[in-house]
Each structure stands twice: as structure tokens, then as C-alpha cells.
Amino acid sequence: MWDEPYLETCCRSALHRLLLCQDVGRPEGLRDQPCLERLCRMGFARQDEQGRFVITPAGCARHDREIAGLTVA
């Protein structure tokens, strides 16, 4: 994990919102757009043909390792 790019708290939150939105994605112009653009540059998200941000398989894997592991049962 230490060799992976660091995700700021705001970017981890944006990644989690992408996972929750699934294939619907998140539109441009939201407050977290800088984070969504950073996630795209890192390969954890992409923009679809409508310009909406969606999570990639790499983003799902990162979410599973870094965010899903933080939930308390």
C-alpha cells in the first residue's frame, strides 16, 4: 500500500460517492470535481461519453482496500 499514490480525505470521499453512484456516475460541475479529475488522472475514475465521472475497476479495487476496510461492523 505504501507504493500507491496517496489519496487525500476529500478524494477518498469522492471515490466512495462514485462507488455509490455505480454506472449512473456523477456529473460535471459539482464541488468535488477537482477530486474527480484527480481520480481520473490516477486511473480510479473516467469520464463517460456524457461527461459523467464513473468509477473504474482500479477505483473499485482501491475502494475495497482503503475505504471499505475502514467500516466498523
Order of alpha helices (4+ residues) and beta strands (2+ residues): alpha-alpha-beta-beta-alpha
